[in-house]
Amino acid sequence: MKAAEALSAWTLHCMRTSQAHWSARVWLALLRPASLIYRGLVVLRTALFAYGLTGVRRLPVPVLSVGNLVAGGSGKTPFVEMLATRLRERSRRVAIVLRGYRGGSNKPMIICDGRRFLCEPPMAADEAYLLGRHLSGVAVLTGADRYLVGQRALQELQCEIIVLDDGFQHLWLHRDLDIVLVDATNPFGYGRMLPSGLLRERPEALARADLLVVTHADRGADLDQIRRDLRRYAPAVPIILAVHRPLGLIALNGDAQPLPRLDGERVVAFSGIGNPESFEATLVRLGATVVVHQMFPDHHRYSSVDLEAISAVAKRADASVIITTEKDLIKLVRLERGTSAPPMYALSIGLELVEGAATLERMLDAVLGASSS
């Protein structure tokens, strides 16, 4: 696993620096045949579903999918949290269904029934556990077969609506609303399919979506150009804008600290997420001086050795604070940590719609209205 993580990290580094380094360009060129094979398989798979040659199963309740076109972080977890909250406010019993990547099992599992946890890390996947911590009254389940997981949510928890986290490519399950997130900082995954780029599908797949949400819309991207690009692939799909807002700091013991705690501080950051650059940019906007940012592969499982190394880096850099993400924090609470290290906090993030909130509300009303009739 360490070798696979190192290769993944190196490949991502090459994607980010391919314009500046010949070695990165050579490595990505070597991966190009694999990308062509992957692209062919994706096209074939999509065609099988489009022509009805592969069965699509349907649950007897509305299914809302939140997904993306690009592998890695686009803000799905905060968006799913926001969406589930809006549905819960409509007095609906909501279940969030995830694959549960890097969790302890691919079988259908209830992580949280809306009132209490039935499974915790490392058996519970980090994103599923984080959603359960944040959302009162919302069930969270994981499993590779989202249809079977949905059935369990209906039969055992009497849920009335299903939210699929990372469901755009899960074509086996019918969905009533397909929402696709597009990260403004890298909307098309370097323009190449996996593994030489980050595209899971060709951009033409966006035409399947019912709603496009441009996340990180405040990160200085050319939003007009992004809109034009999206319109080229999905001319009839509504586009709305979202930004990520820092909410506060959380210590390992759960204590909260206000955001001004970072202002003027020398910070060592570390993260194992899909979009570490966005995390670092947020810290800078909060007034922190990020002297080191250690980037681990997405979903990295930390060890006590990792924590010791991070603490040593912080001491050498004369940092006053160590900062990570809330998703990473979940995997740290059971690890031993030296008492002489600087204090460690996680940055809590929420999502806010800054344009098009009424569009989302109308779509939710339509889906819920249709299910009631």
C-alpha positions as a Python dict, from the first residue, in 0.01 Angstrom:
ca = {
    (1, 'M'): (0, 0, 0),
    (2, 'K'): (286, 240, 78),
    (3, 'A'): (434, 182, -268),
    (4, 'A'): (95, 244, -432),
    (5, 'E'): (48, 565, -230),
    (6, 'A'): (395, 686, -326),
    (7, 'L'): (328, 619, -695),
    (8, 'S'): (-7, 799, -673),
    (9, 'A'): (154, 1099, -502),
    (10, 'W'): (429, 1112, -765),
    (11, 'T'): (175, 1097, -1049),
    (12, 'L'): (-27, 1383, -898),
    (13, 'H'): (293, 1583, -862),
    (14, 'C'): (366, 1524, -1231),
    (15, 'M'): (19, 1644, -1327),
    (16, 'R'): (67, 1967, -1134),
    (17, 'T'): (416, 2035, -1269),
    (18, 'S'): (406, 1890, -1622),
    (19, 'Q'): (450, 2234, -1781),
    (20, 'A'): (771, 2297, -1590),
    (21, 'H'): (951, 1962, -1570),
    (22, 'W'): (1043, 1728, -1854),
    (23, 'S'): (1046, 1426, -1620),
    (24, 'A'): (679, 1487, -1536),
    (25, 'R'): (590, 1507, -1904),
    (26, 'V'): (774, 1181, -1974),
    (27, 'W'): (596, 998, -1691),
    (28, 'L'): (253, 1119, -1802),
    (29, 'A'): (333, 1018, -2161),
    (30, 'L'): (413, 667, -2038),
    (31, 'L'): (73, 656, -1868),
    (32, 'R'): (-112, 775, -2179),
    (33, 'P'): (-175, 423, -2324),
    (34, 'A'): (-338, 322, -1994),
    (35, 'S'): (-558, 632, -2017),
    (36, 'L'): (-667, 535, -2369),
    (37, 'I'): (-759, 185, -2251),
    (38, 'Y'): (-948, 329, -1952),
    (39, 'R'): (-1131, 572, -2178),
    (40, 'G'): (-1238, 290, -2410),
    (41, 'L'): (-1372, 84, -2121),
    (42, 'V'): (-1566, 382, -1983),
    (43, 'V'): (-1719, 457, -2325),
    (44, 'L'): (-1821, 92, -2364),
    (45, 'R'): (-1970, 76, -2016),
    (46, 'T'): (-2167, 398, -2064),
    (47, 'A'): (-2299, 276, -2400),
    (48, 'L'): (-2422, -48, -2244),
    (49, 'F'): (-2630, 152, -1997),
    (50, 'A'): (-2746, 405, -2257),
    (51, 'Y'): (-2883, 132, -2485),
    (52, 'G'): (-3047, -62, -2205),
    (53, 'L'): (-2813, -359, -2228),
    (54, 'T'): (-2728, -339, -1858),
    (55, 'G'): (-3003, -337, -1599),
    (56, 'V'): (-3075, -30, -1386),
    (57, 'R'): (-3242, -94, -1052),
    (58, 'R'): (-3485, 147, -886),
    (59, 'L'): (-3559, 209, -521),
    (60, 'P'): (-3918, 302, -420),
    (61, 'V'): (-3808, 640, -277),
    (62, 'P'): (-3640, 944, -437),
    (63, 'V'): (-3266, 902, -494),
    (64, 'L'): (-3047, 1213, -522),
    (65, 'S'): (-2692, 1167, -642),
    (66, 'V'): (-2399, 1399, -571),
    (67, 'G'): (-2091, 1323, -778),
    (68, 'N'): (-1819, 1466, -996),
    (69, 'L'): (-1632, 1413, -1320),
    (70, 'V'): (-1285, 1439, -1170),
    (71, 'A'): (-1118, 1207, -920),
    (72, 'G'): (-1022, 1379, -597),
    (73, 'G'): (-1169, 1658, -390),
    (74, 'S'): (-1437, 1886, -528),
    (75, 'G'): (-1626, 1946, -205),
    (76, 'K'): (-1868, 1652, -216),
    (77, 'T'): (-1878, 1590, 158),
    (78, 'P'): (-1972, 1950, 258),
    (79, 'F'): (-2226, 1961, -26),
    (80, 'V'): (-2384, 1631, 79),
    (81, 'E'): (-2401, 1762, 433),
    (82, 'M'): (-2573, 2081, 317),
    (83, 'L'): (-2815, 1886, 93),
    (84, 'A'): (-2908, 1639, 368),
    (85, 'T'): (-2972, 1929, 607),
    (86, 'R'): (-3211, 2093, 359),
    (87, 'L'): (-3398, 1766, 312),
    (88, 'R'): (-3411, 1705, 686),
    (89, 'E'): (-3559, 2051, 733),
    (90, 'R'): (-3845, 1934, 510),
    (91, 'S'): (-3923, 1670, 776),
    (92, 'R'): (-3797, 1384, 560),
    (93, 'R'): (-3613, 1081, 697),
    (94, 'V'): (-3286, 1099, 507),
    (95, 'A'): (-3020, 835, 451),
    (96, 'I'): (-2680, 910, 300),
    (97, 'V'): (-2531, 616, 111),
    (98, 'L'): (-2157, 598, 34),
    (99, 'R'): (-1931, 331, -103),
    (100, 'G'): (-1721, 362, 212),
    (101, 'Y'): (-1381, 378, 47),
    (102, 'R'): (-1097, 260, 276),
    (103, 'G'): (-1352, 144, 533),
    (104, 'G'): (-1340, -200, 691),
    (105, 'S'): (-1598, -372, 469),
    (106, 'N'): (-1767, -350, 129),
    (107, 'K'): (-2084, -512, 266),
    (108, 'P'): (-2388, -296, 354),
    (109, 'M'): (-2320, -133, 691),
    (110, 'I'): (-2513, 116, 903),
    (111, 'I'): (-2256, 364, 1032),
    (112, 'C'): (-2508, 590, 1206),
    (113, 'D'): (-2884, 545, 1236),
    (114, 'G'): (-2945, 917, 1288),
    (115, 'R'): (-2925, 898, 1667),
    (116, 'R'): (-2617, 694, 1750),
    (117, 'F'): (-2314, 536, 1587),
    (118, 'L'): (-2327, 165, 1521),
    (119, 'C'): (-1978, 154, 1370),
    (120, 'E'): (-1665, 363, 1421),
    (121, 'P'): (-1325, 396, 1251),
    (122, 'P'): (-1131, 213, 1128),
    (123, 'M'): (-1425, -9, 1029),
    (124, 'A'): (-1625, 302, 937),
    (125, 'A'): (-1491, 503, 643),
    (126, 'D'): (-1366, 849, 738),
    (127, 'E'): (-1613, 1049, 523),
    (128, 'A'): (-1909, 842, 644),
    (129, 'Y'): (-1810, 890, 1006),
    (130, 'L'): (-1761, 1263, 955),
    (131, 'L'): (-2110, 1298, 803),
    (132, 'G'): (-2259, 1107, 1094),
    (133, 'R'): (-2086, 1338, 1343),
    (134, 'H'): (-2216, 1650, 1172),
    (135, 'L'): (-2573, 1549, 1091),
    (136, 'S'): (-2829, 1484, 1363),
    (137, 'G'): (-3129, 1281, 1254),
    (138, 'V'): (-2968, 1162, 928),
    (139, 'A'): (-2869, 798, 875),
    (140, 'V'): (-2534, 716, 712),
    (141, 'L'): (-2469, 380, 546),
    (142, 'T'): (-2186, 237, 335),
    (143, 'G'): (-2140, -50, 91),
    (144, 'A'): (-2020, -128, -259),
    (145, 'D'): (-2369, -214, -391),
    (146, 'R'): (-2561, 106, -336),
    (147, 'Y'): (-2894, -63, -423),
    (148, 'L'): (-2855, -319, -145),
    (149, 'V'): (-2743, -47, 95),
    (150, 'G'): (-3048, 161, 1),
    (151, 'Q'): (-3276, -136, 61),
    (152, 'R'): (-3132, -176, 409),
    (153, 'A'): (-3191, 195, 478),
    (154, 'L'): (-3556, 154, 378),
    (155, 'Q'): (-3624, -173, 556),
    (156, 'E'): (-3439, -116, 883),
    (157, 'L'): (-3449, 263, 920),
    (158, 'Q'): (-3766, 352, 725),
    (159, 'C'): (-3585, 627, 535),
    (160, 'E'): (-3787, 832, 285),
    (161, 'I'): (-3512, 970, 64),
    (162, 'I'): (-3163, 853, -34),
    (163, 'V'): (-2863, 1078, -101),
    (164, 'L'): (-2582, 907, -292),
    (165, 'D'): (-2238, 1044, -210),
    (166, 'D'): (-2013, 1004, -516),
    (167, 'G'): (-2285, 849, -729),
    (168, 'F'): (-2245, 1001, -1077),
    (169, 'Q'): (-2065, 694, -1216),
    (170, 'H'): (-2283, 444, -1025),
    (171, 'L'): (-2517, 388, -1319),
    (172, 'W'): (-2672, 66, -1184),
    (173, 'L'): (-2902, 264, -956),
    (174, 'H'): (-3173, 496, -1091),
    (175, 'R'): (-3156, 848, -952),
    (176, 'D'): (-3424, 1118, -956),
    (177, 'L'): (-3177, 1407, -940),
    (178, 'D'): (-2817, 1396, -1063),
    (179, 'I'): (-2602, 1676, -918),
    (180, 'V'): (-2243, 1708, -1041),
    (181, 'L'): (-1981, 1923, -868),
    (182, 'V'): (-1715, 2099, -1074),
    (183, 'D'): (-1410, 2240, -893),
    (184, 'A'): (-1335, 2587, -1031),
    (185, 'T'): (-964, 2541, -959),
    (186, 'N'): (-936, 2235, -1186),
    (187, 'P'): (-1267, 2178, -1365),
    (188, 'F'): (-1151, 1915, -1613),
    (189, 'G'): (-878, 1725, -1430),
    (190, 'Y'): (-583, 1843, -1644),
    (191, 'G'): (-778, 1746, -1957),
    (192, 'R'): (-679, 1379, -1948),
    (193, 'M'): (-847, 1057, -1839),
    (194, 'L'): (-713, 848, -1551),
    (195, 'P'): (-436, 762, -1482),
    (196, 'S'): (-246, 1033, -1677),
    (197, 'G'): (-511, 1287, -1574),
    (198, 'L'): (-796, 1301, -1324),
    (199, 'L'): (-1100, 1267, -1550),
    (200, 'R'): (-1322, 971, -1461),
    (201, 'E'): (-1526, 1026, -1777),
    (202, 'R'): (-1509, 1247, -2083),
    (203, 'P'): (-1657, 1597, -2027),
    (204, 'E'): (-1947, 1507, -2259),
    (205, 'A'): (-2083, 1298, -1970),
    (206, 'L'): (-2190, 1623, -1800),
    (207, 'A'): (-2494, 1620, -2029),
    (208, 'R'): (-2635, 1342, -1807),
    (209, 'A'): (-2647, 1577, -1509),
    (210, 'D'): (-2956, 1762, -1389),
    (211, 'L'): (-2758, 2033, -1207),
    (212, 'L'): (-2396, 2152, -1217),
    (213, 'V'): (-2246, 2313, -906),
    (214, 'V'): (-1922, 2506, -951),
    (215, 'T'): (-1740, 2481, -617),
    (216, 'H'): (-1454, 2702, -492),
    (217, 'A'): (-1611, 2979, -700),
    (218, 'D'): (-1420, 3240, -498),
    (219, 'R'): (-1073, 3104, -576),
    (220, 'G'): (-994, 3354, -854),
    (221, 'A'): (-1091, 3132, -1146),
    (222, 'D'): (-1240, 3274, -1466),
    (223, 'L'): (-1601, 3179, -1393),
    (224, 'D'): (-1727, 3310, -1727),
    (225, 'Q'): (-1484, 3081, -1910),
    (226, 'I'): (-1584, 2787, -1691),
    (227, 'R'): (-1950, 2854, -1769),
    (228, 'R'): (-1874, 2862, -2143),
    (229, 'D'): (-1683, 2535, -2119),
    (230, 'L'): (-1963, 2367, -1926),
    (231, 'R'): (-2223, 2499, -2170),
    (232, 'R'): (-2029, 2338, -2454),
    (233, 'Y'): (-2074, 1995, -2298),
    (234, 'A'): (-2408, 2041, -2119),
    (235, 'P'): (-2595, 2331, -2285),
    (236, 'A'): (-2928, 2271, -2109),
    (237, 'V'): (-2808, 2194, -1755),
    (238, 'P'): (-2848, 2472, -1492),
    (239, 'I'): (-2527, 2598, -1329),
    (240, 'I'): (-2504, 2732, -974),
    (241, 'L'): (-2207, 2853, -767),
    (242, 'A'): (-2078, 2749, -424),
    (243, 'V'): (-1791, 2845, -194),
    (244, 'H'): (-1634, 2676, 105),
    (245, 'R'): (-1639, 2867, 432),
    (246, 'P'): (-1410, 2791, 728),
    (247, 'L'): (-1624, 2741, 1038),
    (248, 'G'): (-1378, 2691, 1323),
    (249, 'L'): (-1095, 2486, 1470),
    (250, 'I'): (-1137, 2153, 1648),
    (251, 'A'): (-880, 2001, 1884),
    (252, 'L'): (-807, 1628, 1912),
    (253, 'N'): (-1018, 1616, 2230),
    (254, 'G'): (-1311, 1786, 2056),
    (255, 'D'): (-1263, 2133, 2207),
    (256, 'A'): (-1336, 2423, 1972),
    (257, 'Q'): (-1121, 2725, 1901),
    (258, 'P'): (-1216, 3039, 1705),
    (259, 'L'): (-1064, 3100, 1361),
    (260, 'P'): (-863, 3408, 1475),
    (261, 'R'): (-644, 3156, 1662),
    (262, 'L'): (-452, 3115, 1333),
    (263, 'D'): (-397, 3481, 1255),
    (264, 'G'): (-24, 3557, 1249),
    (265, 'E'): (77, 3204, 1353),
    (266, 'R'): (352, 2993, 1197),
    (267, 'V'): (171, 2678, 1091),
    (268, 'V'): (269, 2330, 980),
    (269, 'A'): (-17, 2180, 780),
    (270, 'F'): (-71, 1821, 675),
    (271, 'S'): (-352, 1661, 478),
    (272, 'G'): (-455, 1345, 299),
    (273, 'I'): (-733, 1483, 79),
    (274, 'G'): (-808, 1521, -290),
    (275, 'N'): (-747, 1896, -307),
    (276, 'P'): (-469, 1992, -62),
    (277, 'E'): (-398, 2321, -240),
    (278, 'S'): (-744, 2449, -149),
    (279, 'F'): (-685, 2360, 216),
    (280, 'E'): (-355, 2550, 223),
    (281, 'A'): (-508, 2852, 46),
    (282, 'T'): (-779, 2868, 312),
    (283, 'L'): (-520, 2870, 591),
    (284, 'V'): (-337, 3159, 421),
    (285, 'R'): (-660, 3356, 388),
    (286, 'L'): (-713, 3311, 762),
    (287, 'G'): (-382, 3486, 828),
    (288, 'A'): (-162, 3184, 893),
    (289, 'T'): (193, 3153, 762),
    (290, 'V'): (216, 2798, 629),
    (291, 'V'): (585, 2712, 668),
    (292, 'V'): (539, 2346, 568),
    (293, 'H'): (251, 2154, 414),
    (294, 'Q'): (297, 1778, 415),
    (295, 'M'): (63, 1627, 155),
    (296, 'F'): (-31, 1263, 192),
    (297, 'P'): (-234, 1061, -62),
    (298, 'D'): (-613, 1092, -42),
    (299, 'H'): (-761, 871, 235),
    (300, 'H'): (-416, 811, 386),
    (301, 'R'): (-422, 600, 703),
    (302, 'Y'): (-197, 769, 954),
    (303, 'S'): (30, 594, 1200),
    (304, 'S'): (197, 709, 1520),
    (305, 'V'): (519, 727, 1316),
    (306, 'D'): (351, 979, 1083),
    (307, 'L'): (249, 1193, 1380),
    (308, 'E'): (596, 1181, 1528),
    (309, 'A'): (747, 1290, 1196),
    (310, 'I'): (496, 1576, 1161),
    (311, 'S'): (567, 1692, 1517),
    (312, 'A'): (942, 1683, 1446),
    (313, 'V'): (893, 1896, 1134),
    (314, 'A'): (688, 2146, 1336),
    (315, 'K'): (962, 2175, 1599),
    (316, 'R'): (1235, 2228, 1339),
    (317, 'A'): (1025, 2490, 1162),
    (318, 'D'): (952, 2668, 1493),
    (319, 'A'): (578, 2637, 1421),
    (320, 'S'): (331, 2728, 1693),
    (321, 'V'): (37, 2527, 1556),
    (322, 'I'): (-19, 2207, 1356),
    (323, 'I'): (-328, 2211, 1136),
    (324, 'T'): (-503, 1934, 944),
    (325, 'T'): (-848, 1874, 797),
    (326, 'E'): (-1143, 1741, 989),
    (327, 'K'): (-1150, 1431, 769),
    (328, 'D'): (-789, 1360, 863),
    (329, 'L'): (-851, 1432, 1231),
    (330, 'I'): (-1090, 1136, 1256),
    (331, 'K'): (-803, 899, 1181),
    (332, 'L'): (-574, 1053, 1446),
    (333, 'V'): (-775, 1040, 1769),
    (334, 'R'): (-661, 686, 1863),
    (335, 'L'): (-293, 747, 1791),
    (336, 'E'): (-23, 827, 2046),
    (337, 'R'): (121, 1176, 2022),
    (338, 'G'): (408, 1339, 2206),
    (339, 'T'): (315, 1595, 2471),
    (340, 'S'): (592, 1836, 2369),
    (341, 'A'): (459, 1890, 2017),
    (342, 'P'): (275, 2212, 1925),
    (343, 'P'): (-104, 2205, 1964),
    (344, 'M'): (-291, 2034, 1680),
    (345, 'Y'): (-627, 2142, 1536),
    (346, 'A'): (-848, 2051, 1246),
    (347, 'L'): (-1009, 2314, 1026),
    (348, 'S'): (-1384, 2263, 997),
    (349, 'I'): (-1533, 2361, 659),
    (350, 'G'): (-1889, 2425, 542),
    (351, 'L'): (-2038, 2496, 201),
    (352, 'E'): (-2248, 2796, 101),
    (353, 'L'): (-2440, 2851, -221),
    (354, 'V'): (-2366, 3201, -346),
    (355, 'E'): (-2566, 3184, -667),
    (356, 'G'): (-2857, 2962, -768),
    (357, 'A'): (-2988, 2848, -428),
    (358, 'A'): (-3344, 2900, -554),
    (359, 'T'): (-3271, 2670, -848),
    (360, 'L'): (-3169, 2389, -613),
    (361, 'E'): (-3476, 2447, -396),
    (362, 'R'): (-3709, 2424, -698),
    (363, 'M'): (-3547, 2097, -802),
    (364, 'L'): (-3582, 1952, -453),
    (365, 'D'): (-3947, 2061, -442),
    (366, 'A'): (-4010, 1893, -778),
    (367, 'V'): (-3848, 1565, -671),
    (368, 'L'): (-4022, 1554, -335),
    (369, 'G'): (-4353, 1664, -486),
    (370, 'A'): (-4339, 1390, -747),
    (371, 'S'): (-4268, 1128, -480),
    (372, 'S'): (-4569, 1244, -275),
    (373, 'S'): (-4817, 1231, -562),
}
